[in-house]
């Protein structure tokens, strides 16, 4: 009887220790899962994955913070991610957004999706490339330029300004991406803000009368000029750089750089904190990392050849200093305000 009782006690102790060990393992697993989930950051990215991924991997390596990046398709990336962020407003899944332009960033600000965060280098930036209230900060810019086929237009006949493109010399030779998508819309809206409605609409009507060709993307604009089916295109610096790297017969022209001319539209990438971010502290660290000499230099030396906005950043010889370019000096809030009327005009008068 005594032996049976002792065996029972031993069995009870074994069960007790087994239960205790199980709880200990569960606690360790739960703590590990918790700390792992906290040591991450979720970023939505509309910049090309080929260029953005190395930056995010470098941040991971430097900080030990796991980056979960969500990219989108080439055709819908900025619009698609913007709409996703708006849909997730009451339960945000992203901690920050790396956008490759500004107009949709302004839209997110208006929708109440963003939170204020001024990164370490905020004060070093020109006011054109940051939100005055701190809702977004710019870095690594592209510019809206002209691409010209050098086999078909010699130096004496190349345009120096946008208004040159309405000349009879360029009839049927100019191509432009559909402004309902991508950076062309920002460009048209910027002209609305600077020139006013009447002058801008007359300009595009004159272009249409002169045989303006509309294509679906900036890449197609470049390709038509490279192939020689068109002599001149409106596009972005990164698209032209692709052609220059391949040694295609093209040249890049920054338009309207003379005194009395309007200047060139410079379009930065933008980084912003999402309101209600689950990993806000890590998001701020990544934003600081994006708005840095290291990131801007990496994107300047990348194939996209983007212009650093911080002063003194190391860059290759083919990437100009942003201070050497006369910018189209219109605030992004004004550009955003003019986007809808600009697109509406195009749909009714130019795309028909």
Phi and psi in degrees as GROMACS dihedral restraints (atoms count N, CA, C in turn):
[ dihedral_restraints ]
;  ai    aj    ak    al  type     phi  dphi    fc
    3     4     5     6     1   -65.0    20    10
    4     5     6     7     1   -40.4    20    10
    6     7     8     9     1   -62.4    20    10
    7     8     9    10     1   -39.7    20    10
    9    10    11    12     1   -64.5    20    10
   10    11    12    13     1   -39.6    20    10
   12    13    14    15     1   -65.1    20    10
   13    14    15    16     1   -41.2    20    10
   15    16    17    18     1   -63.9    20    10
   16    17    18    19     1   -40.3    20    10
   18    19    20    21     1   -63.5    20    10
   19    20    21    22     1   -38.4    20    10
   21    22    23    24     1   -64.0    20    10
   22    23    24    25     1   -41.7    20    10
   24    25    26    27     1   -63.5    20    10
   25    26    27    28     1   -42.3    20    10
   27    28    29    30     1   -62.2    20    10
   28    29    30    31     1   -42.5    20    10
   30    31    32    33     1   -63.2    20    10
   31    32    33    34     1   -40.1    20    10
   33    34    35    36     1   -63.4    20    10
   34    35    36    37     1   -41.6    20    10
   36    37    38    39     1   -64.0    20    10
   37    38    39    40     1   -40.6    20    10
   39    40    41    42     1   -62.2    20    10
   40    41    42    43     1   -43.8    20    10
   42    43    44    45     1   -63.8    20    10
   43    44    45    46     1   -39.2    20    10
   45    46    47    48     1   -61.2    20    10
   46    47    48    49     1   -47.8    20    10
   48    49    50    51     1   -67.2    20    10
   49    50    51    52     1   -33.7    20    10
   51    52    53    54     1   -65.4    20    10
   52    53    54    55     1   -44.2    20    10
   54    55    56    57     1   -63.4    20    10
   55    56    57    58     1   -42.7    20    10
   57    58    59    60     1   -61.2    20    10
   58    59    60    61     1   -44.0    20    10
   60    61    62    63     1   -64.4    20    10
   61    62    63    64     1   -38.7    20    10
   63    64    65    66     1   -63.0    20    10
   64    65    66    67     1   -44.9    20    10
   66    67    68    69     1   -62.4    20    10
   67    68    69    70     1   -38.4    20    10
   69    70    71    72     1   -63.6    20    10
   70    71    72    73     1   -44.5    20    10
   72    73    74    75     1   -63.8    20    10
   73    74    75    76     1   -41.0    20    10
   75    76    77    78     1   -61.8    20    10
   76    77    78    79     1   -41.0    20    10
   78    79    80    81     1   -64.3    20    10
   79    80    81    82     1   -42.9    20    10
   81    82    83    84     1   -63.1    20    10
   82    83    84    85     1   -44.8    20    10
   84    85    86    87     1   -61.6    20    10
   85    86    87    88     1   -45.1    20    10
   87    88    89    90     1   -63.3    20    10
   88    89    90    91     1   -44.2    20    10
   90    91    92    93     1   -63.7    20    10
   91    92    93    94     1   -42.7    20    10
   93    94    95    96     1   -61.9    20    10
   94    95    96    97     1   -44.0    20    10
   96    97    98    99     1   -63.6    20    10
   97    98    99   100     1   -40.3    20    10
   99   100   101   102     1   -63.2    20    10
  100   101   102   103     1   -49.4    20    10
  102   103   104   105     1   -65.8    20    10
  103   104   105   106     1   -36.0    20    10
  105   106   107   108     1   -63.7    20    10
  106   107   108   109     1   -43.9    20    10
  108   109   110   111     1   -66.6    20    10
  109   110   111   112     1   -30.1    20    10
  111   112   113   114     1   -77.7    20    10
  112   113   114   115     1   -22.6    20    10
  114   115   116   117     1   -95.3    20    10
  115   116   117   118     1    49.0    20    10
  117   118   119   120     1  -144.5    20    10
  118   119   120   121     1   171.2    20    10
  120   121   122   123     1  -148.6    20    10
  121   122   123   124     1   138.7    20    10
  123   124   125   126     1  -107.3    20    10
  124   125   126   127     1   120.9    20    10
  126   127   128   129     1  -123.8    20    10
  127   128   129   130     1   131.3    20    10
  129   130   131   132     1   -91.2    20    10
  130   131   132   133     1   135.7    20    10
  132   133   134   135     1  -131.5    20    10
  133   134   135   136     1   122.6    20    10
  135   136   137   138     1  -101.9    20    10
  136   137   138   139     1    -7.9    20    10
  138   139   140   141     1   -71.5    20    10
  139   140   141   142     1   152.9    20    10
  141   142   143   144     1   -53.5    20    10
  142   143   144   145     1   132.3    20    10
  144   145   146   147     1   -60.9    20    10
  145   146   147   148     1   -35.0    20    10
  147   148   149   150     1   -57.6    20    10
  148   149   150   151     1   -33.7    20    10
  150   151   152   153     1   -93.3    20    10
  151   152   153   154     1   -33.6    20    10
  153   154   155   156     1   -78.3    20    10
  154   155   156   157     1   -37.9    20    10
  156   157   158   159     1   -56.7    20    10
  157   158   159   160     1   -46.0    20    10
  159   160   161   162     1   -60.6    20    10
  160   161   162   163     1   -34.4    20    10
  162   163   164   165     1   -66.0    20    10
  163   164   165   166     1   -45.4    20    10
  165   166   167   168     1   -67.2    20    10
  166   167   168   169     1   -37.4    20    10
  168   169   170   171     1   -66.3    20    10
  169   170   171   172     1   -37.7    20    10
  171   172   173   174     1   -65.4    20    10
  172   173   174   175     1   -39.1    20    10
  174   175   176   177     1   -62.0    20    10
  175   176   177   178     1   -44.7    20    10
  177   178   179   180     1   -56.2    20    10
  178   179   180   181     1   -47.2    20    10
  180   181   182   183     1   -65.4    20    10
  181   182   183   184     1   -40.4    20    10
  183   184   185   186     1   -73.5    20    10
  184   185   186   187     1   -30.8    20    10
  186   187   188   189     1  -113.2    20    10
  187   188   189   190     1   -20.7    20    10
  189   190   191   192     1    78.3    20    10
  190   191   192   193     1     4.8    20    10
  192   193   194   195     1   -87.7    20    10
  193   194   195   196     1   125.4    20    10
  195   196   197   198     1   -73.0    20    10
  196   197   198   199     1   127.1    20    10
  198   199   200   201     1  -101.3    20    10
  199   200   201   202     1   123.5    20    10
  201   202   203   204     1  -106.8    20    10
  202   203   204   205     1   106.7    20    10
  204   205   206   207     1  -103.5    20    10
  205   206   207   208     1   137.5    20    10
  207   208   209   210     1  -115.7    20    10
  208   209   210   211     1   114.5    20    10
  210   211   212   213     1  -102.2    20    10
  211   212   213   214     1   167.6    20    10
  213   214   215   216     1  -133.9    20    10
  214   215   216   217     1   176.9    20    10
  216   217   218   219     1   -72.4    20    10
  217   218   219   220     1   158.4    20    10
  219   220   221   222     1   -58.3    20    10
  220   221   222   223     1   -40.3    20    10
  222   223   224   225     1   -70.5    20    10
  223   224   225   226     1   -34.3    20    10
  225   226   227   228     1  -126.8    20    10
  226   227   228   229     1    12.0    20    10
  228   229   230   231     1   -57.9    20    10
  229   230   231   232     1   -48.8    20    10
  231   232   233   234     1   -70.5    20    10
  232   233   234   235     1   -47.5    20    10
  234   235   236   237     1   -65.2    20    10
  235   236   237   238     1   -43.9    20    10
  237   238   239   240     1   -62.0    20    10
  238   239   240   241     1   -45.9    20    10
  240   241   242   243     1   -70.5    20    10
  241   242   243   244     1   -34.8    20    10
  243   244   245   246     1   -60.8    20    10
  244   245   246   247     1   -48.0    20    10
  246   247   248   249     1   -63.9    20    10
  247   248   249   250     1   -35.9    20    10
  249   250   251   252     1   -65.1    20    10
  250   251   252   253     1   -42.9    20    10
  252   253   254   255     1   -63.2    20    10
  253   254   255   256     1   -39.2    20    10
  255   256   257   258     1   -65.8    20    10
  256   257   258   259     1   -42.5    20    10
  258   259   260   261     1   -64.0    20    10
  259   260   261   262     1   -29.3    20    10
  261   262   263   264     1   -94.0    20    10
  262   263   264   265     1    10.9    20    10
  264   265   266   267     1   -51.0    20    10
  265   266   267   268     1   -43.8    20    10
  267   268   269   270     1   -83.1    20    10
  268   269   270   271     1    -8.5    20    10
  270   271   272   273     1  -148.4    20    10
  271   272   273   274     1    70.2    20    10
  273   274   275   276     1   -60.3    20    10
  274   275   276   277     1   133.1    20    10
  276   277   278   279     1  -100.5    20    10
  277   278   279   280     1   -26.0    20    10
  279   280   281   282     1   -93.6    20    10
  280   281   282   283     1   150.6    20    10
  282   283   284   285     1   -96.9    20    10
  283   284   285   286     1   -31.5    20    10
  285   286   287   288     1  -152.9    20    10
  286   287   288   289     1   165.0    20    10
  288   289   290   291     1  -125.8    20    10
  289   290   291   292     1   126.6    20    10
  291   292   293   294     1  -102.4    20    10
  292   293   294   295     1   101.7    20    10
  294   295   296   297     1  -100.7    20    10
  295   296   297   298     1   148.0    20    10
  297   298   299   300     1   -96.3    20    10
  298   299   300   301     1    14.2    20    10
  300   301   302   303     1  -154.4    20    10
  301   302   303   304     1  -166.5    20    10
  303   304   305   306     1  -122.3    20    10
  304   305   306   307     1   -33.6    20    10
  306   307   308   309     1   -58.6    20    10
  307   308   309   310     1   -46.1    20    10
  309   310   311   312     1   -69.1    20    10
  310   311   312   313     1   -27.6    20    10
  312   313   314   315     1   -63.1    20    10
  313   314   315   316     1   -43.3    20    10
  315   316   317   318     1   -61.5    20    10
  316   317   318   319     1   -40.3    20    10
  318   319   320   321     1   -58.1    20    10
  319   320   321   322     1   -43.7    20    10
  321   322   323   324     1   -64.4    20    10
  322   323   324   325     1   -36.9    20    10
  324   325   326   327     1   -62.7    20    10
  325   326   327   328     1   -45.8    20    10
  327   328   329   330     1   -63.3    20    10
  328   329   330   331     1   -32.0    20    10
  330   331   332   333     1   -80.7    20    10
  331   332   333   334     1    -4.0    20    10
  333   334   335   336     1    77.2    20    10
  334   335   336   337     1    25.6    20    10
  336   337   338   339     1   -87.0    20    10
  337   338   339   340     1   -22.9    20    10
  339   340   341   342     1  -101.3    20    10
  340   341   342   343     1   156.2    20    10
  342   343   344   345     1  -117.9    20    10
  343   344   345   346     1   155.8    20    10
  345   346   347   348     1   -75.1    20    10
  346   347   348   349     1   130.2    20    10
  348   349   350   351     1  -154.9    20    10
  349   350   351   352     1   122.8    20    10
  351   352   353   354     1  -104.6    20    10
  352   353   354   355     1   109.6    20    10
  354   355   356   357     1   -68.1    20    10
  355   356   357   358     1   170.9    20    10
  357   358   359   360     1   -53.2    20    10
  358   359   360   361     1   -39.2    20    10
  360   361   362   363     1   -95.4    20    10
  361   362   363   364     1    13.1    20    10
  363   364   365   366     1   -53.1    20    10
  364   365   366   367     1   -46.4    20    10
  366   367   368   369     1   -70.4    20    10
  367   368   369   370     1   -13.9    20    10
  369   370   371   372     1   -82.5    20    10
  370   371   372   373     1    -9.9    20    10
  372   373   374   375     1   -93.0    20    10
  373   374   375   376     1   145.6    20    10
  375   376   377   378     1   -59.5    20    10
  376   377   378   379     1   144.3    20    10
  378   379   380   381     1   -61.5    20    10
  379   380   381   382     1   -21.6    20    10
  381   382   383   384     1   -66.8    20    10
  382   383   384   385     1   -19.9    20    10
  384   385   386   387     1  -115.5    20    10
  385   386   387   388     1    26.5    20    10
  387   388   389   390     1  -159.1    20    10
  388   389   390   391     1   157.8    20    10
  390   391   392   393     1   -81.6    20    10
  391   392   393   394     1   131.2    20    10
  393   394   395   396     1   -63.9    20    10
  394   395   396   397     1   -23.4    20    10
  396   397   398   399     1   -94.8    20    10
  397   398   399   400     1    -5.2    20    10
  399   400   401   402     1    89.3    20    10
  400   401   402   403     1    18.1    20    10
  402   403   404   405     1   -80.8    20    10
  403   404   405   406     1   -23.2    20    10
  405   406   407   408     1  -152.1    20    10
  406   407   408   409     1   156.1    20    10
  408   409   410   411     1  -135.3    20    10
  409   410   411   412     1   136.8    20    10
  411   412   413   414     1   -93.0    20    10
  412   413   414   415     1   156.5    20    10
  414   415   416   417     1  -161.5    20    10
  415   416   417   418     1   160.4    20    10
  417   418   419   420     1    45.3    20    10
  418   419   420   421     1    82.2    20    10
  420   421   422   423     1   -94.6    20    10
  421   422   423   424     1   153.3    20    10
  423   424   425   426     1  -103.6    20    10
  424   425   426   427     1   170.7    20    10
  426   427   428   429     1  -134.5    20    10
  427   428   429   430     1   153.8    20    10
  429   430   431   432     1   -87.2    20    10
  430   431   432   433     1   112.8    20    10
  432   433   434   435     1  -126.7    20    10
  433   434   435   436     1   174.0    20    10
  435   436   437   438     1  -101.4    20    10
  436   437   438   439     1   137.5    20    10
  438   439   440   441     1  -109.3    20    10
  439   440   441   442     1   130.1    20    10
  441   442   443   444     1  -126.9    20    10
  442   443   444   445     1   135.2    20    10
  444   445   446   447     1   -77.9    20    10
  445   446   447   448     1   116.5    20    10
  447   448   449   450     1   -74.9    20    10
  448   449   450   451     1   -20.1    20    10
  450   451   452   453     1   -74.9    20    10
  451   452   453   454     1   -23.8    20    10
  453   454   455   456     1  -106.1    20    10
  454   455   456   457     1   -18.0    20    10
  456   457   458   459     1  -134.6    20    10
  457   458   459   460     1   117.6    20    10
  459   460   461   462     1   -80.2    20    10
  460   461   462   463     1   172.9    20    10
  462   463   464   465     1   -57.4    20    10
  463   464   465   466     1   -35.0    20    10
  465   466   467   468     1   -71.6    20    10
  466   467   468   469     1   -19.8    20    10
  468   469   470   471     1  -109.2    20    10
  469   470   471   472     1     3.4    20    10
  471   472   473   474     1   -77.9    20    10
  472   473   474   475     1   142.2    20    10
  474   475   476   477     1   -71.8    20    10
  475   476   477   478     1   147.3    20    10
  477   478   479   480     1  -112.2    20    10
  478   479   480   481     1   -11.8    20    10
  480   481   482   483     1  -142.8    20    10
  481   482   483   484     1   164.8    20    10
  483   484   485   486     1   -63.0    20    10
  484   485   486   487     1   -40.7    20    10
  486   487   488   489     1   -65.8    20    10
  487   488   489   490     1   -22.8    20    10
  489   490   491   492     1   -59.7    20    10
  490   491   492   493     1   -26.7    20    10
  492   493   494   495     1   -70.3    20    10
  493   494   495   496     1   -12.2    20    10
  495   496   497   498     1   -86.4    20    10
  496   497   498   499     1    -1.7    20    10
  498   499   500   501     1   -67.9    20    10
  499   500   501   502     1   147.1    20    10
  501   502   503   504     1   -55.1    20    10
  502   503   504   505     1   -28.6    20    10
  504   505   506   507     1   -55.1    20    10
  505   506   507   508     1   -31.2    20    10
  507   508   509   510     1  -106.4    20    10
  508   509   510   511     1    19.6    20    10
  510   511   512   513     1   -58.4    20    10
  511   512   513   514     1   126.6    20    10
  513   514   515   516     1    72.3    20    10
  514   515   516   517     1    11.5    20    10
  516   517   518   519     1  -116.6    20    10
  517   518   519   520     1     4.7    20    10
  519   520   521   522     1  -112.3    20    10
  520   521   522   523     1   135.1    20    10
  522   523   524   525     1  -125.6    20    10
  523   524   525   526     1   148.7    20    10
  525   526   527   528     1  -147.1    20    10
  526   527   528   529     1   141.7    20    10
  528   529   530   531     1   -77.0    20    10
  529   530   531   532     1   149.2    20    10
  531   532   533   534     1   -55.2    20    10
  532   533   534   535     1   121.7    20    10
  534   535   536   537     1   -73.0    20    10
  535   536   537   538     1    -6.5    20    10
  537   538   539   540     1   -72.7    20    10
  538   539   540   541     1   -12.1    20    10
  540   541   542   543     1  -135.3    20    10
  541   542   543   544     1   140.8    20    10
  543   544   545   546     1    76.0    20    10
  544   545   546   547     1  -160.9    20    10
  546   547   548   549     1   -77.9    20    10
  547   548   549   550     1   -15.7    20    10
  549   550   551   552     1   -60.9    20    10
  550   551   552   553     1   -38.1    20    10
  552   553   554   555     1   -60.1    20    10
  553   554   555   556     1   -42.5    20    10
  555   556   557   558     1   -62.2    20    10
  556   557   558   559     1   -38.3    20    10
  558   559   560   561     1   -65.1    20    10
  559   560   561   562     1   -47.2    20    10
  561   562   563   564     1   -63.4    20    10
  562   563   564   565     1   -42.4    20    10
  564   565   566   567     1   -64.8    20    10
  565   566   567   568     1   -34.9    20    10
  567   568   569   570     1   -64.9    20    10
  568   569   570   571     1   -38.5    20    10
  570   571   572   573     1   -67.5    20    10
  571   572   573   574     1   -38.3    20    10
  573   574   575   576     1   -56.1    20    10
  574   575   576   577     1   -45.2    20    10
  576   577   578   579     1   -67.8    20    10
  577   578   579   580     1   -35.2    20    10
  579   580   581   582     1   -88.8    20    10
  580   581   582   583     1   -49.6    20    10
  582   583   584   585     1   -84.7    20    10
  583   584   585   586     1   -26.2    20    10
  585   586   587   588     1    93.5    20    10
  586   587   588   589     1   164.6    20    10
  588   589   590   591     1   -60.9    20    10
  589   590   591   592     1   -49.6    20    10
  591   592   593   594     1   -63.6    20    10
  592   593   594   595     1   -49.2    20    10
  594   595   596   597     1   -65.1    20    10
  595   596   597   598     1   -42.2    20    10
  597   598   599   600     1   -63.5    20    10
  598   599   600   601     1   -45.9    20    10
  600   601   602   603     1   -66.5    20    10
  601   602   603   604     1   -38.5    20    10
  603   604   605   606     1   -64.3    20    10
  604   605   606   607     1   -36.6    20    10
  606   607   608   609     1   -62.7    20    10
  607   608   609   610     1   -48.7    20    10
  609   610   611   612     1   -72.6    20    10
  610   611   612   613     1   -30.5    20    10
  612   613   614   615     1   -65.2    20    10
  613   614   615   616     1   -39.1    20    10
  615   616   617   618     1   -66.0    20    10
  616   617   618   619     1   -38.8    20    10
  618   619   620   621     1   -62.2    20    10
  619   620   621   622     1   -44.3    20    10
  621   622   623   624     1   -61.6    20    10
  622   623   624   625     1   -44.4    20    10
  624   625   626   627     1   -61.5    20    10
  625   626   627   628     1   -28.5    20    10
  627   628   629   630     1   -87.7    20    10
  628   629   630   631     1     8.2    20    10
  630   631   632   633     1    92.8    20    10
  631   632   633   634     1    32.1    20    10
  633   634   635   636     1   -57.8    20    10
  634   635   636   637     1   134.0    20    10
  636   637   638   639     1  -104.1    20    10
  637   638   639   640     1   127.1    20    10
  639   640   641   642     1  -107.8    20    10
  640   641   642   643     1   127.0    20    10
  642   643   644   645     1  -120.8    20    10
  643   644   645   646     1   178.6    20    10
  645   646   647   648     1   -86.2    20    10
  646   647   648   649     1   -19.5    20    10
  648   649   650   651     1  -151.9    20    10
  649   650   651   652     1   163.4    20    10
  651   652   653   654     1   -63.5    20    10
  652   653   654   655     1   -34.3    20    10
  654   655   656   657     1   -63.0    20    10
  655   656   657   658     1   -40.2    20    10
  657   658   659   660     1   -67.9    20    10
  658   659   660   661     1   -35.4    20    10
  660   661   662   663     1   -58.4    20    10
  661   662   663   664     1   -49.5    20    10
  663   664   665   666     1   -58.5    20    10
  664   665   666   667     1   -46.2    20    10
  666   667   668   669     1   -62.6    20    10
  667   668   669   670     1   -36.4    20    10
  669   670   671   672     1   -66.7    20    10
  670   671   672   673     1   -38.3    20    10
  672   673   674   675     1   -71.2    20    10
  673   674   675   676     1   -41.5    20    10
  675   676   677   678     1   -59.1    20    10
  676   677   678   679     1   -42.7    20    10
  678   679   680   681     1   -74.3    20    10
  679   680   681   682     1   -17.0    20    10
  681   682   683   684     1    86.9    20    10
  682   683   684   685     1     7.2    20    10
  684   685   686   687     1   -75.4    20    10
  685   686   687   688     1   -21.4    20    10
  687   688   689   690     1  -134.2    20    10
  688   689   690   691     1   152.1    20    10
  690   691   692   693     1   -92.7    20    10
  691   692   693   694     1   -28.6    20    10
  693   694   695   696     1  -137.8    20    10
  694   695   696   697     1   141.0    20    10
  696   697   698   699     1  -139.2    20    10
  697   698   699   700     1   149.6    20    10
  699   700   701   702     1   -85.8    20    10
  700   701   702   703     1   128.9    20    10
  702   703   704   705     1  -160.0    20    10
  703   704   705   706     1  -166.6    20    10
  705   706   707   708     1  -107.4    20    10
  706   707   708   709     1   157.8    20    10
  708   709   710   711     1   -58.7    20    10
  709   710   711   712     1   -37.4    20    10
  711   712   713   714     1   -66.4    20    10
  712   713   714   715     1   -33.6    20    10
  714   715   716   717     1   -68.4    20    10
  715   716   717   718     1   -40.7    20    10
  717   718   719   720     1   -67.5    20    10
  718   719   720   721     1   -38.9    20    10
  720   721   722   723     1   -60.5    20    10
  721   722   723   724     1   -35.5    20    10
  723   724   725   726     1   -55.7    20    10
  724   725   726   727     1   -45.0    20    10
  726   727   728   729     1   -69.5    20    10
  727   728   729   730     1   -38.9    20    10
  729   730   731   732     1   -65.1    20    10
  730   731   732   733     1   -38.8    20    10
  732   733   734   735     1   -61.6    20    10
  733   734   735   736     1   -36.4    20    10
  735   736   737   738     1   -80.5    20    10
  736   737   738   739     1    -0.8    20    10
  738   739   740   741     1    61.3    20    10
  739   740   741   742     1    35.5    20    10
  741   742   743   744     1   -70.1    20    10
  742   743   744   745     1   156.4    20    10
  744   745   746   747     1   -78.8    20    10
  745   746   747   748     1    68.9    20    10
  747   748   749   750     1  -137.2    20    10
  748   749   750   751     1   161.6    20    10
  750   751   752   753     1  -133.0    20    10
  751   752   753   754     1   151.2    20    10
  753   754   755   756     1  -102.6    20    10
  754   755   756   757     1   131.7    20    10
  756   757   758   759     1  -121.7    20    10
  757   758   759   760     1   123.3    20    10
  759   760   761   762     1   -82.7    20    10
  760   761   762   763     1   111.0    20    10
  762   763   764   765     1   -77.7    20    10
  763   764   765   766     1   157.0    20    10
  765   766   767   768     1    58.9    20    10
  766   767   768   769     1    51.0    20    10
  768   769   770   771     1   -98.8    20    10
  769   770   771   772     1    -4.8    20    10
  771   772   773   774     1   -85.6    20    10
  772   773   774   775     1   163.8    20    10
  774   775   776   777     1   -57.2    20    10
  775   776   777   778     1   135.9    20    10
  777   778   779   780     1    87.0    20    10
  778   779   780   781     1    -9.0    20    10
  780   781   782   783     1   -96.1    20    10
  781   782   783   784     1   163.7    20    10
  783   784   785   786     1   -78.1    20    10
  784   785   786   787     1   -21.4    20    10
  786   787   788   789     1    96.2    20    10
  787   788   789   790     1   177.3    20    10
  789   790   791   792     1  -105.8    20    10
  790   791   792   793     1   137.7    20    10
  792   793   794   795     1   -75.5    20    10
  793   794   795   796     1   121.3    20    10
  795   796   797   798     1  -104.1    20    10
  796   797   798   799     1   126.8    20    10
  798   799   800   801     1  -119.2    20    10
  799   800   801   802     1   106.8    20    10
  801   802   803   804     1   -80.9    20    10
  802   803   804   805     1   157.4    20    10
  804   805   806   807     1   -65.3    20    10
  805   806   807   808     1   158.0    20    10
  807   808   809   810     1  -133.4    20    10
  808   809   810   811     1   141.9    20    10
  810   811   812   813     1  -119.9    20    10
  811   812   813   814     1   138.0    20    10
  813   814   815   816     1  -150.0    20    10
  814   815   816   817     1   147.2    20    10
  816   817   818   819     1   -86.9    20    10
  817   818   819   820     1   134.7    20    10
  819   820   821   822     1   -86.9    20    10
  820   821   822   823     1   132.0    20    10
  822   823   824   825     1   -62.8    20    10
  823   824   825   826     1   132.4    20    10
  825   826   827   828     1    80.3    20    10
  826   827   828   829     1    16.4    20    10
  828   829   830   831     1   -56.8    20    10
  829   830   831   832     1   136.1    20    10
  831   832   833   834     1   -74.7    20    10
  832   833   834   835     1   -23.2    20    10
  834   835   836   837     1  -127.6    20    10
  835   836   837   838     1    57.3    20    10
  837   838   839   840     1   -61.3    20    10
  838   839   840   841     1   -40.8    20    10
  840   841   842   843     1   -62.6    20    10
  841   842   843   844     1   -43.2    20    10
  843   844   845   846     1   -68.9    20    10
  844   845   846   847     1   -34.2    20    10
  846   847   848   849     1   -62.0    20    10
  847   848   849   850     1   -41.0    20    10
  849   850   851   852     1   -64.4    20    10
  850   851   852   853     1   -37.0    20    10
  852   853   854   855     1   -65.0    20    10
  853   854   855   856     1   -40.3    20    10
  855   856   857   858     1   -69.5    20    10
  856   857   858   859     1   -38.2    20    10
  858   859   860   861     1   -62.3    20    10
  859   860   861   862     1   -43.9    20    10
  861   862   863   864     1   -56.7    20    10
  862   863   864   865     1   -39.1    20    10
  864   865   866   867     1   -67.5    20    10
  865   866   867   868     1   -38.5    20    10
  867   868   869   870     1   -69.0    20    10
  868   869   870   871     1   -40.8    20    10
  870   871   872   873     1   -90.2    20    10
  871   872   873   874     1    66.5    20    10
  873   874   875   876     1  -144.2    20    10
  874   875   876   877     1   159.6    20    10
  876   877   878   879     1   -57.5    20    10
  877   878   879   880     1   -41.6    20    10
  879   880   881   882     1   -61.1    20    10
  880   881   882   883     1   -48.5    20    10
  882   883   884   885     1   -68.3    20    10
  883   884   885   886     1   -44.1    20    10
  885   886   887   888     1   -63.2    20    10
  886   887   888   889     1   -38.9    20    10
  888   889   890   891     1   -65.8    20    10
  889   890   891   892     1   -42.7    20    10
  891   892   893   894     1   -60.3    20    10
  892   893   894   895     1   -41.0    20    10
  894   895   896   897     1   -75.4    20    10
  895   896   897   898     1   -25.1    20    10
  897   898   899   900     1   -71.3    20    10
  898   899   900   901     1   -37.9    20    10
  900   901   902   903     1   -84.0    20    10
  901   902   903   904     1    -9.6    20    10
  903   904   905   906     1   -73.3    20    10
  904   905   906   907     1   170.7    20    10
  906   907   908   909     1   -59.2    20    10
  907   908   909   910     1   -29.5    20    10
  909   910   911   912     1   -72.1    20    10
  910   911   912   913     1   -20.0    20    10
  912   913   914   915     1    50.7    20    10
  913   914   915   916     1    56.2    20    10
  915   916   917   918     1   -87.1    20    10
  916   917   918   919     1   146.7    20    10
  918   919   920   921     1   -80.4    20    10
  919   920   921   922     1   125.9    20    10
  921   922   923   924     1   -64.3    20    10
  922   923   924   925     1   144.3    20    10
  924   925   926   927     1  -102.5    20    10
  925   926   927   928     1   -20.4    20    10
  927   928   929   930     1   -78.0    20    10
  928   929   930   931     1   145.7    20    10
  930   931   932   933     1   -71.7    20    10
  931   932   933   934     1   144.1    20    10
  933   934   935   936     1    76.9    20    10
  934   935   936   937     1    13.7    20    10
  936   937   938   939     1   -77.6    20    10
  937   938   939   940     1   138.0    20    10
  939   940   941   942     1   -65.8    20    10
  940   941   942   943     1   132.8    20    10
  942   943   944   945     1  -149.5    20    10
  943   944   945   946     1   157.1    20    10
  945   946   947   948     1   -74.2    20    10
  946   947   948   949     1   165.7    20    10
  948   949   950   951     1   -64.4    20    10
  949   950   951   952     1   -25.5    20    10
  951   952   953   954     1   -82.9    20    10
  952   953   954   955     1    -3.9    20    10
  954   955   956   957     1  -105.5    20    10
  955   956   957   958     1   114.8    20    10
  957   958   959   960     1   -72.8    20    10
  958   959   960   961     1   156.1    20    10
  960   961   962   963     1   -69.1    20    10
  961   962   963   964     1   135.2    20    10
  963   964   965   966     1   -62.5    20    10
  964   965   966   967     1   -26.3    20    10
  966   967   968   969     1   -71.5    20    10
  967   968   969   970     1   -16.1    20    10
  969   970   971   972     1   -86.1    20    10
  970   971   972   973     1    -5.6    20    10
  972   973   974   975     1  -105.8    20    10
  973   974   975   976     1   133.0    20    10
  975   976   977   978     1   -76.5    20    10
  976   977   978   979     1   112.3    20    10
  978   979   980   981     1   -82.8    20    10
  979   980   981   982     1   153.7    20    10
  981   982   983   984     1   -74.6    20    10
  982   983   984   985     1   102.3    20    10
  984   985   986   987     1   -85.6    20    10
  985   986   987   988     1    75.0    20    10
  987   988   989   990     1  -128.2    20    10
  988   989   990   991     1   135.1    20    10
  990   991   992   993     1   -68.7    20    10
  991   992   993   994     1   150.5    20    10
  993   994   995   996     1   -70.2    20    10
  994   995   996   997     1   -25.5    20    10
  996   997   998   999     1   -63.6    20    10
  997   998   999  1000     1   -38.6    20    10
  999  1000  1001  1002     1   -69.1    20    10
 1000  1001  1002  1003     1   -39.3    20    10
 1002  1003  1004  1005     1   -62.1    20    10
 1003  1004  1005  1006     1   -45.6    20    10
 1005  1006  1007  1008     1   -59.6    20    10
 1006  1007  1008  1009     1   -42.8    20    10
 1008  1009  1010  1011     1   -63.0    20    10
 1009  1010  1011  1012     1   -29.4    20    10
 1011  1012  1013  1014     1   -94.8    20    10
 1012  1013  1014  1015     1    -1.0    20    10
 1014  1015  1016  1017     1   -65.7    20    10
 1015  1016  1017  1018     1   -48.8    20    10
 1017  1018  1019  1020     1   -61.4    20    10
 1018  1019  1020  1021     1   -49.2    20    10
 1020  1021  1022  1023     1   -62.5    20    10
 1021  1022  1023  1024     1   -32.7    20    10
 1023  1024  1025  1026     1   -65.7    20    10
 1024  1025  1026  1027     1   -46.4    20    10
 1026  1027  1028  1029     1   -66.4    20    10
 1027  1028  1029  1030     1   -40.6    20    10
 1029  1030  1031  1032     1   -60.3    20    10
 1030  1031  1032  1033     1   -44.2    20    10
 1032  1033  1034  1035     1   -59.7    20    10
 1033  1034  1035  1036     1   -45.7    20    10
 1035  1036  1037  1038     1   -61.6    20    10
 1036  1037  1038  1039     1   -43.9    20    10
 1038  1039  1040  1041     1   -62.3    20    10
 1039  1040  1041  1042     1   -38.6    20    10
 1041  1042  1043  1044     1   -84.4    20    10
 1042  1043  1044  1045     1   -29.4    20    10
 1044  1045  1046  1047     1  -119.2    20    10
 1045  1046  1047  1048     1   -25.3    20    10
 1047  1048  1049  1050     1  -110.0    20    10
 1048  1049  1050  1051     1   -37.4    20    10
 1050  1051  1052  1053     1   -84.0    20    10
 1051  1052  1053  1054     1   -10.9    20    10
